[in-house]
Amino acid sequence: MAPLSRTPVLRLVLVRRVSTAGQAVDGYGLPAQEADCRKWAKGQTTPRVRIVHMVTDGDGKAGKSGTTLLDERPGLMEAVEWIADGQADGILAPNLDRLARELTVQEAVLSYVWALGGRVFTADHGEHLEDDASDPMRTAMRQMRGVFHQLDRGLIIKRLTEGRQAKGERGGYAYGAPRFGQRADDGELTADERENAIAERMERWRDEEGLSIRAICARANARDDMPAKRGGKWHPTTVARLLSPEAREKARQQSAKARAERKEQQRRERAARLLAQR
């Protein structure tokens, strides 16, 4: 009697990702992504699909951008390692958007998985076949979806940025830590009476007693009823910024410059990684 043939089983790693911006708008969280993938896998019969592992980039509190490179996505890197080690045949994501929201990153991920002999599936589409010179439309349609994912991400960021700006122009609390003398209550800035009383006392020490910034700082630190914003000790720079609008503006400009420099450094590091992968 001939042995019964076994139905082949496709071993896939379930890949999930949540980003802060996307979660705020579409609410497509990690449990929903997993449920969609498992439902799709359960419905496959030829071949049968078995989810052998699950990886996650980002969580409900700290998302992971879909524009980051493969080596910045520990979950996705782990999935690729499972393919490289022969423990899985491919990856399964809810949709291409959860693999990447930037076309160049999407194509890099797909190319890497295909180069390892792996296969790529999404719950909303099925298998994304490797590029074939005889079927250029296949590549074009996939890349078109990537373009719209990238556009969607850009629109999300645009809406969030414009919303914050409009709220700030109306005097509301947009983002960032409230300055000394203010606090955020239910998303709105309100006056903090205790902190304003501290600021007024410092102003009197300066105007009526002629104390220097360092002397004001030392006197405030010697008291138990004049804590700094986060409960720590006062620093002369912080006191100067509190008592001088010009100092506050200078600090704001320095902070903006530092943010721009960090962004430029990140851009350069990303470019270096892309070149190193060639």
LUMLO-336100 format. One line per 2 residues: for each residue x, y, z of C-alpha. Coordinates in pm, 1 decimal, padded with zeros to 6 digits. Layout:
N
X Y Z; ...
//
This chain:
278
00000.0 00000.0 00000.0; 00145.6 00333.4 -00105.8
00202.9 00585.6 00176.8; -00037.3 00875.9 00196.4
00108.7 01197.1 00057.0; 00124.7 01484.6 00296.4
-00023.3 01819.1 00203.7; 00263.2 02073.2 00188.9
00261.0 02336.7 00457.9; 00382.9 02691.5 00401.6
00559.8 02825.7 00709.6; 00517.4 03199.9 00750.4
00627.1 03459.8 01003.3; 00350.2 03704.3 01090.8
00480.1 04062.5 01073.3; 00299.8 04342.6 01258.2
00381.0 04710.9 01288.9; 00213.5 05004.6 01454.4
00315.1 05367.1 01412.4; 00216.0 05651.2 01640.8
00072.0 05864.5 01359.4; -00109.8 05580.4 01188.6
-00254.8 05445.7 01511.8; -00391.3 05791.4 01595.5
-00579.6 05811.0 01266.5; -00677.4 05462.9 01148.1
-00681.3 05273.0 01479.5; -00547.1 04959.4 01307.0
-00370.0 04823.2 01613.2; -00162.8 04511.7 01670.0
-00449.1 04277.0 01775.9; -00653.4 04367.7 01466.8
-00354.1 04309.4 01239.1; -00289.7 03968.5 01393.4
-00656.1 03871.3 01365.5; -00668.0 03959.3 00994.4
-00351.5 03762.6 00922.5; -00463.5 03453.5 01113.0
-00802.9 03463.3 00944.1; -00634.9 03472.4 00602.3
-00393.7 03192.5 00696.1; -00677.5 02972.0 00821.8
-00858.2 03005.8 00490.1; -00565.5 02880.1 00279.8
-00579.3 02514.6 00172.3; -00339.8 02473.4 -00120.7
-00094.6 02490.2 00028.6; -00195.1 02505.2 00390.0
-00042.6 02792.3 00583.7; 00105.1 02765.5 00930.1
00216.9 03072.1 01123.1; 00536.4 02958.5 01291.1
00637.6 03286.3 01455.3; 00519.9 03643.3 01505.9
00725.2 03962.0 01522.6; 00630.0 04317.9 01605.7
00780.2 04657.3 01535.0; 00651.5 04924.0 01771.4
00381.9 04886.1 02033.5; 00070.3 05071.7 02132.6
00275.0 05339.0 02310.4; 00582.8 05375.8 02094.1
00520.1 05317.0 01727.2; 00774.0 05231.8 01460.4
00772.2 05436.1 01143.7; 00710.7 05257.1 00817.0
00978.6 05477.8 00658.7; 01262.1 05327.1 00861.4
01510.8 05098.3 00692.1; 01519.6 04722.9 00737.6
01806.5 04734.3 00986.3; 01605.1 04977.4 01201.9
01313.7 04733.7 01229.4; 01416.9 04461.9 01478.7
01094.5 04269.5 01428.0; 01127.5 04258.1 01050.9
01497.0 04169.2 01081.3; 01401.6 03877.2 01304.0
01149.4 03757.0 01045.1; 01415.4 03771.5 00773.2
01654.8 03573.2 00993.4; 01394.0 03299.1 01026.6
01387.1 03273.9 00646.3; 01764.8 03281.3 00617.8
01794.3 03002.5 00879.1; 01541.4 02785.3 00699.2
01286.6 02804.6 00979.9; 01027.5 02983.1 00764.0
00933.9 03005.0 00397.3; 00822.1 03366.5 00396.4
00647.3 03651.2 00574.2; 00282.5 03745.2 00616.0
00169.5 04103.4 00687.6; -00178.9 04256.1 00703.3
-00096.7 04471.8 00399.7; 00201.6 04632.9 00230.5
00143.7 04944.7 00437.0; 00251.4 04754.9 00748.7
00571.9 04647.9 00578.4; 00652.8 05004.0 00475.2
00483.7 05335.0 00405.2; 00759.5 05457.6 00178.1
00796.3 05306.7 -00168.2; 01175.4 05277.5 -00158.8
01163.5 05095.7 00176.9; 00882.4 04867.7 00055.3
01079.7 04763.1 -00251.9; 01397.6 04711.4 -00049.0
01216.3 04481.0 00195.2; 01057.8 04277.1 -00083.2
01386.4 04246.2 -00272.0; 01568.5 04130.8 00039.9
01313.3 03861.4 00121.4; 01306.0 03739.3 -00239.3
01686.7 03731.6 -00252.1; 01682.3 03488.0 00040.6
01437.8 03265.7 -00145.5; 01147.2 03374.0 00073.1
00792.8 03459.0 -00026.7; 00582.8 03761.5 00069.2
00210.8 03748.8 00150.7; -00037.8 04005.4 00275.8
-00382.5 03930.8 00414.6; -00551.0 04177.7 00181.2
-00384.9 04054.5 -00138.8; -00228.4 03712.2 -00107.7
00116.4 03650.2 -00249.8; 00324.0 03932.0 -00393.4
00515.3 03754.4 -00666.9; 00874.7 03833.7 -00747.0
00932.7 04071.9 -01036.5; 00920.0 03913.9 -01381.5
01047.3 04087.2 -01694.8; 00764.5 03927.2 -01892.7
00501.1 04087.8 -01668.3; 00593.8 04454.1 -01602.1
00234.8 04533.4 -01504.9; 00275.3 04321.4 -01191.0
00559.6 04543.1 -01068.6; 00381.9 04862.4 -01171.2
00062.2 04777.9 -00982.1; 00250.5 04685.4 -00665.8
00453.3 05004.0 -00678.5; 00138.2 05206.7 -00737.9
00000.5 05069.6 -00411.3; 00324.8 05171.3 -00246.2
00293.0 05523.2 -00385.1; -00054.4 05559.2 -00234.2
00064.2 05423.2 00101.8; 00337.0 05686.6 00098.2
00084.4 05955.3 00004.2; -00143.9 05842.7 00285.6
00139.0 05875.2 00536.5; 00218.2 06223.7 00408.9
-00145.0 06330.8 00444.5; -00160.5 06194.2 00799.9
00146.6 06394.1 00900.2; 00010.1 06702.1 00724.8
-00322.8 06680.7 00910.4; -00157.7 06629.2 01248.2
00088.7 06912.6 01192.8; -00178.0 07155.6 01073.9
-00403.2 07058.4 01364.6; -00130.4 07131.2 01616.8
-00046.5 07462.3 01450.5; -00410.8 07571.8 01443.8
-00456.6 07477.0 01808.4; -00143.6 07666.5 01904.6
-00259.4 07976.2 01715.4; -00585.5 07965.8 01912.3
-00385.4 07961.4 02233.3; -00440.4 07592.4 02297.3
-00190.6 07330.6 02400.5; -00044.5 07186.9 02080.2
00253.2 06977.8 02187.7; 00571.2 06986.7 02392.4
00620.8 07050.1 02760.8; 00425.5 07350.9 02895.4
00650.6 07635.7 03003.8; 00689.6 07727.5 03370.3
00369.2 07890.2 03492.7; 00142.4 07675.3 03274.7
00010.2 07319.8 03283.4; -00192.5 07103.4 03047.3
-00542.8 07008.8 03162.8; -00742.0 06785.6 02926.9
-00539.4 06902.8 02629.2; -00568.6 07273.0 02715.1
-00312.9 07509.8 02866.7; -00412.7 07666.2 03197.4
-00228.0 07889.8 03444.3; -00042.6 07718.2 03726.2
-00093.4 07948.8 04024.6; 00181.8 07794.6 04235.7
00442.6 07824.7 03960.9; 00336.3 08179.7 03874.9
00374.8 08276.1 04240.1; 00731.5 08140.5 04232.1
00809.6 08341.4 03918.4; 00668.0 08660.2 04073.9
00877.0 08609.7 04387.8; 01191.8 08573.9 04175.5
01101.8 08893.0 03988.2; 01072.6 09079.7 04319.4
01413.4 08951.6 04431.4; 01558.6 09084.6 04105.8
01371.3 09418.6 04090.3; 01346.4 09511.6 04459.7
01662.5 09356.7 04604.0; 01881.2 09369.1 04293.9
01980.3 09003.7 04319.5; 02173.6 08850.8 04032.0
02051.9 08545.5 03844.8; 02295.3 08320.0 04033.5
02188.6 08467.6 04368.2; 01821.0 08412.9 04283.6
01900.4 08054.7 04181.7; 02089.4 07986.7 04505.8
01815.7 08135.8 04725.0; 01540.9 07937.8 04548.7
01737.5 07613.1 04580.2; 01784.5 07676.1 04952.7
01407.1 07674.8 05004.6; 01172.4 07377.0 05006.6
00872.1 07563.2 04866.6; 01020.1 07675.0 04532.8
01085.9 07361.8 04326.2; 01177.6 07379.7 03959.9
00936.0 07258.8 03690.2; 00999.9 06889.2 03742.4
01071.2 06911.7 04113.3; 01448.6 06934.9 04082.7
01699.4 07211.1 04149.1; 01710.1 07543.7 03971.1
01990.8 07623.1 03724.9; 02101.1 07979.7 03645.6
02016.6 07929.2 03278.1; 01664.2 07818.6 03366.0
01611.9 08115.7 03596.3; 01742.3 08357.5 03332.2
01506.4 08209.1 03075.6; 01214.0 08238.2 03316.6
01279.9 08604.3 03394.3; 01372.8 08718.2 03044.0
01152.8 08692.6 02730.6; 01467.9 08746.2 02522.6
01636.6 08450.8 02690.1; 01329.2 08234.3 02629.7
01331.4 08325.6 02259.9; 01702.9 08252.0 02233.7
01651.7 07914.6 02399.6; 01367.8 07838.5 02158.7
01588.5 07918.6 01860.0; 01871.6 07705.4 01998.2
01631.0 07415.9 02051.2; 01499.3 07447.3 01695.6
01855.2 07452.9 01561.6; 01945.3 07142.9 01761.3
01639.3 06958.7 01627.0; 01731.8 07052.7 01269.6
02089.3 06931.9 01323.0; 01966.0 06598.3 01463.0
01735.2 06554.8 01164.5; 02019.6 06625.6 00923.0
02245.2 06378.9 01104.8; 01976.5 06111.7 01085.4
01939.0 06178.7 00712.4; 02314.1 06138.0 00658.8
02325.8 05816.2 00861.5; 02034.1 05676.0 00663.0
02204.5 05762.3 00333.8; 02523.1 05592.3 00453.8
02331.3 05274.5 00538.7; 02163.4 05272.7 00198.6
02498.2 05306.0 00022.9; 02648.5 05030.7 00239.6
02370.0 04791.5 00133.9; 02454.3 04822.0 -00234.8
//
